């Protein structure tokens, strides 16, 4: 088997045809991880023994004729999804030794299908960042150029798939955290409609923005994994009944040209080339107006820190996780959080606390929420005339490790094309959209397709034509 090209669909066929066993497939991936991950650091922990046991159980399911779409398929899981009994740290020192007490809903669904879990992947601490450099356990490196970042915050999951160290992976997307690393690593990344996949058991960063999604080698594999984890969940109050906004033959694409005025020339060239490919296949392309998108990044970086500061308040050194002893309770809080949180996490907590504070909530947070509604309205209006909106996934290819460490605003600008989707709650997918050359190496760039609420099937249909 060639792990660099193997897909879920092909592995399913081969497993059911008994060409190889789930154990043999799992061992191949475990060997690949052992050989490669010292260079890439995509995994924080590899579950060698349990993966083999799960593979044996999958082989028994296949032998009994109880095979399901993902039975025996080895996948990786981002380190912010709970698996009962396993450490789940969100790549933070404050949860370094925290063991999950229950399964996330997506994990329960995958266990029911007989999936093999290879391990937990590296990420930006608490899903805060755009490069997987904010992990307390060191950065992940891009498989296409190890001097560059894999993107974030699901950089470990994207790198694992791109390097042939997992057949597919779960990630979470708060403002582009699946799509941006998918673009940087040359794989497919799906951010579903908000609520289409349960968030129960996902360590929350920004609750109104977070969404679990999939990373895979191609669009079909991303769809197979999405179909396995989607659906309403009574354990998640934001979960929705199977949303559908399907278009039988989506052919009308909209491009927000005004929003792309300052686009990097090389990224523009690749974007226009992909557009031409779709035109040659019968798609029509028209300009669409999304005037509120100019405010999206500012809105996002008010709402995101506000929700982060609220969610992370629970990590106080008392209830669970790291606890630094002190004489008075206030010092336990401050010492624990100072020791346990990294620089970017502390920055977001401080910003979030400020924009929610008395005297400033009206000036910042509530205005940001109002502007968010304008962004949602702009998307809804645009989808009255087009089937999907397309734009680059990122404004640049993968940047160098350490290049933006001292300039947080520059790092935040990497999210400019992805955050509007999370603010609007609509689905989007990043598919490979060509390459650009840097330092003699060809780096992938992404082509982003944005659908109407519940429009995942539209995304899959268009994505397969790119």
VOGU-3710 file (C-alpha; in Angstrom, 3 decimals, decimal comma):
1> xxxxxxxxxx> 0,000/0,000/0,000  1,204/3,509/-0,841  0,334/5,699/2,146  1,115/8,880/0,206  -1,817/8,300/-2,153  -4,082/5,939/-0,205  -7,601/7,262/0,361  -10,381/6,213/2,710  -12,438/4,966/-0,215  -9,597/2,791/-1,535
11> xxxxxxxxxx> -8,719/1,494/1,939  -12,385/0,591/2,500  -12,446/-1,393/-0,746  -9,161/-3,162/0,033  -10,129/-3,995/3,623  -13,474/-5,435/2,590  -11,791/-7,395/-0,214  -9,313/-8,810/2,367  -6,339/-7,512/0,376  -4,850/-6,524/3,709
21> xxxxxxxxxx> -6,131/-6,384/7,267  -6,926/-3,394/9,423  -4,025/-4,442/11,646  -1,623/-4,400/8,703  -2,934/-1,001/7,643  -2,595/0,346/11,175  0,935/-1,021/11,515  1,885/0,705/8,264  0,751/4,047/9,679  2,414/3,428/13,036
31> xxxxxxxxxx> 5,656/2,649/11,192  5,299/5,852/9,155  4,795/7,871/12,337  7,853/6,272/13,940  9,961/7,064/10,868  8,751/10,594/10,134  7,270/12,321/13,126  10,587/13,057/14,765  11,031/15,573/11,950  7,510/16,995/11,794
41> xxxxxxxxxx> 6,170/16,743/15,381  2,586/16,342/14,235  1,670/14,083/17,182  1,756/14,820/20,893  1,009/11,200/21,741  0,776/8,014/19,670  -1,497/5,263/20,974  0,397/2,285/19,555  -1,015/-0,518/21,702  -4,657/0,574/21,716
51> xxxxxxxxxx> -4,538/1,313/17,973  -3,523/-2,290/17,316  -6,291/-3,581/19,575  -8,831/-1,372/17,792  -7,535/-2,677/14,462  -8,016/-6,276/15,602  -11,572/-5,446/16,681  -12,175/-3,844/13,277  -10,923/-6,963/11,526  -13,432/-8,982/13,560
61> xxxxxxxxxx> -16,229/-6,621/12,482  -15,201/-6,992/8,840  -15,019/-10,785/9,142  -18,516/-10,813/10,659  -19,880/-8,784/7,744  -20,504/-5,736/9,960  -18,186/-3,367/8,142  -19,137/0,319/8,082  -17,614/3,161/6,002  -14,852/3,845/8,544
71> xxxxxxxxxx> -14,293/0,408/10,068  -10,548/-0,139/10,415  -9,646/3,314/9,076  -6,711/4,878/11,012  -7,267/8,553/11,844  -5,689/11,224/14,023  -7,520/13,431/16,528  -6,727/17,032/17,445  -5,711/17,376/21,080  -8,847/19,269/22,138
81> xxxxxxxxxx> -11,377/16,451/21,766  -12,125/14,233/24,741  -11,488/10,490/24,591  -12,394/8,773/27,847  -9,341/7,907/29,922  -6,932/9,678/27,574  -4,920/12,806/28,277  -6,405/15,803/26,473  -4,317/18,923/26,986  -5,338/21,370/24,237
91> xxxxxxxxxx> -1,534/21,683/23,863  -1,361/23,557/27,174  0,711/23,025/30,310  -2,328/23,814/32,445  -3,991/20,561/31,244  -0,793/18,576/30,808  -1,984/15,640/32,930  -5,751/16,011/32,546  -7,538/12,773/31,619  -10,917/12,962/29,896
101> xxxxxxxxxx> -13,828/11,530/31,881  -16,044/10,879/28,845  -16,005/10,658/25,061  -16,766/13,614/22,828  -19,829/12,884/20,710  -17,752/12,728/17,522  -15,488/10,141/19,183  -18,485/8,039/20,256  -19,766/8,051/16,684  -16,396/7,002/15,294
111> xxxxxxxxxx> -15,947/4,287/17,917  -19,319/2,859/16,883  -17,978/2,513/13,345  -14,797/0,745/14,461  -12,329/3,517/13,670  -8,668/3,133/14,678  -7,355/6,125/16,649  -3,638/6,635/16,008  -3,032/9,451/18,487  -3,609/13,076/19,419
121> xxxxxxxxxx> -2,137/15,806/17,258  -0,372/19,054/18,076  -2,176/22,390/17,929  -1,959/26,006/19,021  -2,730/26,151/22,733  -6,504/26,175/23,269  -6,906/26,676/19,498  -5,493/30,213/19,679  -3,153/30,997/16,798  -2,542/30,502/13,106
131> xxxxxxxxxx> 0,681/28,505/12,957  0,820/25,709/15,595  3,774/27,578/17,086  1,790/28,395/20,231  1,808/24,810/21,491  3,353/24,361/24,927  5,088/21,283/23,492  6,865/22,874/20,567  5,838/23,703/16,987  4,786/21,337/14,223
141> xxxxxxxxxx> 6,657/21,681/10,918  5,230/21,773/7,412  5,881/18,502/5,519  6,493/20,484/2,294  9,231/22,604/3,904  10,265/21,961/7,491  11,478/25,549/7,883  7,850/26,685/7,592  4,685/26,436/9,676  1,894/23,971/8,860
151> xxxxxxxxxx> -0,762/26,557/9,719  -2,970/26,499/12,757  -4,593/25,705/14,934  -5,129/22,208/13,499  -1,571/22,134/12,159  -0,751/18,746/13,656  -3,780/17,100/12,047  -3,059/18,678/8,648  0,627/17,736/8,780  -0,211/14,149/9,774
161> xxxxxxxxxx> -2,473/13,713/6,743  -0,094/15,500/4,352  2,899/13,430/5,494  1,095/10,088/5,193  0,956/9,589/8,978  -2,854/9,358/9,131  -5,464/8,474/6,536  -7,598/11,402/7,725  -7,958/13,545/10,822  -10,356/15,539/12,951
171> xxxxxxxxxx> -9,699/19,219/13,537  -11,614/22,177/14,902  -12,151/25,493/13,140  -12,728/28,716/15,093  -11,603/31,249/12,493  -9,924/29,126/9,824  -8,169/26,552/11,987  -8,967/23,672/9,620  -8,938/25,481/6,287  -5,708/27,461/6,739
181> xxxxxxxxxx> -3,519/24,452/7,677  -5,230/22,443/4,931  -4,149/25,135/2,462  -0,593/25,325/3,815  -0,175/21,526/3,796  -1,906/20,804/0,476  -4,847/18,763/1,781  -8,636/19,220/1,941  -10,177/20,823/5,021  -13,897/21,145/5,743
191> xxxxxxxxxx> -15,444/23,583/8,226  -19,122/22,530/8,448  -22,186/24,669/9,102  -22,189/25,818/12,737  -24,113/23,191/14,691  -23,963/20,487/12,014  -21,414/18,559/14,101  -21,748/18,319/17,868  -19,285/20,289/20,000  -19,958/18,145/23,063
201> xxxxxxxxxx> -16,555/17,036/24,335  -14,645/19,715/22,422  -12,590/21,938/24,735  -14,138/25,318/24,029  -12,178/28,309/22,784  -14,883/30,605/21,393  -18,195/28,796/21,677  -20,150/30,712/19,025  -17,363/30,163/16,462  -15,881/26,699/17,153
211> xxxxxxxxxx> -16,816/23,839/14,836  -15,360/20,331/14,521  -14,514/19,374/10,949  -12,421/17,066/8,800  -9,024/16,958/7,101  -8,342/14,462/4,346  -6,456/13,875/1,106  -9,415/14,580/-1,157  -12,957/15,904/-1,113  -14,590/12,477/-1,114
221> xxxxxxxxxx> -12,677/11,393/1,987  -13,561/14,656/3,762  -17,213/13,911/2,960  -17,019/10,315/4,229  -15,621/11,447/7,571  -18,090/14,336/7,817  -21,037/12,020/7,160  -19,877/9,853/10,072  -19,739/12,660/12,639  -22,571/14,966/11,593
231> xxxxxxxxxx> -26,030/15,083/13,120  -28,039/16,470/16,003  -26,852/15,795/19,548  -28,942/16,349/22,663  -25,723/16,958/24,599  -25,014/20,134/22,592  -27,560/22,945/22,811  -26,160/24,537/19,638  -26,498/21,308/17,650  -29,021/21,393/14,813
241> xxxxxxxxxx> -31,088/18,799/12,988  -29,359/17,799/9,742  -29,303/21,140/7,910  -29,837/20,933/4,171  -29,493/23,595/1,525  -28,687/21,391/-1,408  -28,428/22,534/-5,009  -28,617/19,668/-7,478  -26,212/21,139/-10,004  -24,362/24,103/-8,487
251> xxxxxxxxxx> -22,798/26,172/-11,278  -23,002/29,818/-10,177  -19,953/31,134/-8,357  -19,547/34,547/-6,771  -16,236/36,334/-6,189  -15,990/39,276/-3,740  -13,486/41,177/-5,923  -13,485/44,309/-3,759  -12,294/42,212/-0,812  -9,388/40,813/-2,863
261> xxxxxxxxxx> -7,906/44,125/-4,025  -4,564/43,775/-2,245  -4,109/40,073/-2,940  -0,565/38,756/-3,358  0,127/38,514/-7,153  1,200/34,852/-6,981  -1,852/33,895/-4,939  -4,037/35,826/-7,393  -2,511/33,965/-10,334  -3,266/30,580/-8,784
271> xxxxxxxxxx> -6,764/31,694/-7,780  -7,593/32,899/-11,292  -6,158/29,686/-12,750  -8,460/27,592/-10,560  -11,393/29,827/-11,484  -10,615/29,246/-15,157  -10,588/25,487/-14,571  -14,091/25,739/-13,150  -15,232/28,001/-16,012  -13,978/25,395/-18,471
281> xxxxxxxxxx> -16,232/22,890/-16,702  -19,320/25,043/-17,199  -19,334/27,244/-14,123  -20,323/30,888/-14,373  -18,438/33,454/-12,304  -19,849/36,795/-11,222  -18,789/39,499/-8,795  -20,695/39,695/-5,506  -20,829/42,483/-2,950  -19,952/41,657/0,643
291> xxxxxxxxxx> -19,359/45,180/1,988  -19,218/44,197/5,659  -16,318/41,798/5,138  -13,918/44,696/5,624  -14,895/44,648/9,309  -14,681/40,860/9,747  -11,156/40,614/11,109  -11,707/43,378/13,665  -15,049/41,879/14,688  -13,511/38,428/15,044
301> xxxxxxxxxx> -10,651/39,636/17,226  -13,123/41,204/19,636  -15,631/38,331/19,822  -13,000/35,587/19,909  -11,015/36,948/22,893  -14,239/37,818/24,719  -15,457/34,233/24,515  -11,984/32,826/25,190  -11,637/34,848/28,402  -15,002/33,530/29,566
311> xxxxxxxxxx> -14,365/29,879/28,659  -10,871/29,727/30,139  -11,984/31,272/33,433  -12,808/27,710/34,537  -9,087/26,867/34,517  -8,275/28,418/37,871  -6,133/25,804/39,603  -9,026/24,626/41,768  -11,361/22,403/39,789  -9,031/20,496/37,458
321> xxxxxxxxxx> -5,711/20,759/35,679  -2,547/22,349/37,011  -2,654/23,847/40,524  0,193/25,923/41,949  -0,021/26,101/45,772  -0,175/29,490/47,496  -1,192/30,959/50,857  -4,333/32,701/49,609  -6,876/31,732/46,988  -6,175/34,724/44,747
331> xxxxxxxxxx> -2,535/33,721/44,462  -3,491/30,144/43,544  -5,441/31,575/40,613  -2,745/33,965/39,461  0,223/31,613/39,914  -1,540/28,684/38,271  -2,619/30,683/35,255  0,778/32,362/34,907  2,510/28,978/34,940  -0,050/27,148/32,835
341> xxxxxxxxxx> -0,994/29,554/30,030  1,247/30,550/27,135  1,767/34,078/25,841  -0,955/34,066/23,150  -3,531/32,594/25,524  -2,753/35,256/28,127  -2,989/37,944/25,427  -6,462/36,798/24,355  -7,678/36,551/27,952  -6,524/40,105/28,656
351> xxxxxxxxxx> -8,077/41,510/25,487  -11,292/39,601/26,104  -11,575/40,742/29,684  -11,043/44,323/28,554  -13,724/44,321/25,827  -16,239/42,774/28,245  -15,437/45,103/31,134  -17,752/47,772/32,482  -17,522/50,908/30,394  -16,037/49,145/27,353
361> xxxxxxxxxx> -18,551/46,394/26,495  -20,806/48,871/24,697  -17,914/50,423/22,780  -16,393/47,141/21,616  -18,165/43,864/22,266  -21,753/44,881/21,552  -20,728/46,813/18,446  -18,829/43,764/17,247  -21,935/41,618/17,699  -23,967/44,115/15,671
371> xxxxxxxxxx> -21,369/44,117/12,904  -21,424/40,303/12,932  -25,109/40,415/12,003  -24,261/42,635/9,030  -21,732/40,059/7,851  -24,329/37,292/8,141  -26,817/39,399/6,190  -24,262/40,086/3,432  -23,678/36,365/2,946  -27,405/35,586/2,958
381> xxxxxxxxxx> -28,038/38,234/0,305  -25,159/37,026/-1,875  -26,468/33,450/-1,796  -29,718/34,636/-3,359  -27,880/35,009/-6,679  -24,996/32,488/-6,498  -24,595/28,865/-5,397  -21,239/29,406/-3,689  -18,710/32,133/-2,970  -15,052/31,492/-3,766
391> xxxxxxxxxx> -11,846/33,194/-2,677  -8,310/32,181/-1,694  -8,040/30,391/1,637  -5,048/32,452/2,768  -3,314/35,662/1,627  0,069/33,877/1,405  1,640/30,419/1,352  3,110/28,941/4,537  5,434/31,400/6,244  8,693/30,680/8,061
401> xxxxxxxxxx> 8,769/29,366/11,605  9,299/32,311/13,939  8,670/34,881/11,202  5,612/36,414/12,877  6,277/35,603/16,532  6,916/39,219/17,479  4,069/40,664/15,428  0,696/39,275/16,568  -1,270/41,591/14,266  0,610/40,267/11,228
411> xxxxxxxxxx> -0,283/36,746/12,350  -3,939/37,691/12,807  -4,016/39,020/9,221  -3,393/35,468/7,986  -7,034/34,772/8,945  -8,547/37,538/6,821  -10,221/35,217/4,275  -11,369/32,558/6,736  -12,862/34,366/9,755  -15,946/35,739/7,918
421> xxxxxxxxxx> -17,187/32,167/7,476  -17,163/31,436/11,210  -18,815/34,764/12,010  -21,607/33,919/9,562  -21,920/30,284/10,673  -21,886/28,978/7,088  -19,829/26,026/5,774  -16,613/26,272/3,769  -14,015/23,939/2,341  -10,399/24,507/1,334
431> xxxxxxxxxx> -9,116/22,413/-1,545  -5,623/22,478/-3,069  -5,411/25,360/-5,542  -1,927/25,145/-7,051  1,515/25,977/-5,699  3,888/28,935/-5,447  7,651/28,706/-5,208  9,609/29,869/-2,177  13,307/29,137/-1,585  13,304/26,564/-4,352
441> xxxxxxxxxx> 10,349/24,616/-2,923  6,799/24,434/-4,196  4,363/25,390/-1,461  0,642/24,580/-1,693  -2,035/27,259/-1,642  -5,732/26,780/-1,006  -8,897/27,559/-2,946  -11,793/28,258/-0,567  -15,411/27,476/-1,439  -18,086/28,938/0,846
451> xxxxxxxxxx> -21,636/27,617/0,846  -24,988/28,764/2,158  -26,161/27,541/5,557  -26,429/23,741/5,375  -24,767/23,676/1,956  -22,054/21,069/2,510  -23,192/18,953/-0,427  -22,777/21,981/-2,689  -19,206/22,369/-1,435  -18,414/18,727/-2,129
461> xxxxxx> -19,870/18,921/-5,649  -17,824/22,000/-6,562  -14,702/20,845/-4,719  -14,533/17,650/-6,750  -14,357/19,756/-9,940  -11,360/21,854/-8,805
//
